[in-house]
Amino acid sequence: MSFSRKPKEPVPEVETNVWSCTSDDCQGWMRESYSFDKEPECPLCHSTMELEVRVLPEMKN
């Protein structure tokens, strides 16, 4: 019996707005579309967050 893995299709990447933690000691970030607050605080360290753009895999809604 043999198993073959089909090559996976590449996931398209798109420019995405994200909230990024402003603390130098924290790597926290979240997609803007998944945030409930107008100006969220970091869920990991509770610092302020700022908007930035990252190239991320596309998420289907």
C-alpha positions in Angstrom: 0.0 0.0 0.0 1.4 3.4 -0.9 0.3 6.9 0.0 0.9 9.8 -2.4 0.5 13.4 -1.5 -0.8 15.6 -4.1 1.0 18.9 -4.4 -0.8 21.6 -2.4 -2.1 24.6 -4.3 -0.3 27.7 -3.2 -2.4 30.1 -1.1 -2.5 33.6 -2.7 -1.1 36.3 -0.5 -2.6 39.8 -0.3 -1.8 43.1 1.4 -3.8 43.0 4.6 -4.4 45.7 7.3 -3.3 44.5 10.7 -3.1 45.9 14.2 0.4 45.5 15.5 1.6 45.8 19.1 3.7 48.9 19.8 5.7 47.2 22.6 9.3 46.2 21.7 8.9 43.1 23.9 5.8 41.7 22.2 5.2 40.2 18.8 1.3 40.5 19.0 -0.7 41.4 16.0 -4.2 40.7 14.5 -6.0 41.3 11.3 -8.0 44.5 11.3 -11.1 42.7 10.0 -11.0 40.4 13.1 -10.9 43.3 15.6 -14.0 44.3 17.5 -12.6 47.6 18.8 -11.9 50.8 16.8 -8.5 51.0 18.5 -7.8 47.7 20.2 -5.2 47.0 22.9 -2.8 44.0 22.6 -4.5 40.9 23.9 -1.1 39.5 25.0 0.5 42.5 26.9 -2.3 45.1 26.9 -0.1 47.8 25.1 -1.5 50.1 22.5 -1.6 48.8 18.9 -1.1 50.6 15.6 -2.3 49.9 12.0 0.2 48.6 9.5 0.0 46.6 6.3 1.5 43.0 5.9 1.4 40.5 3.1 -0.5 37.5 4.4 -2.2 34.5 3.1 -5.7 35.4 1.8 -8.6 34.4 4.2 -11.9 33.5 2.7 -14.9 34.9 4.5 
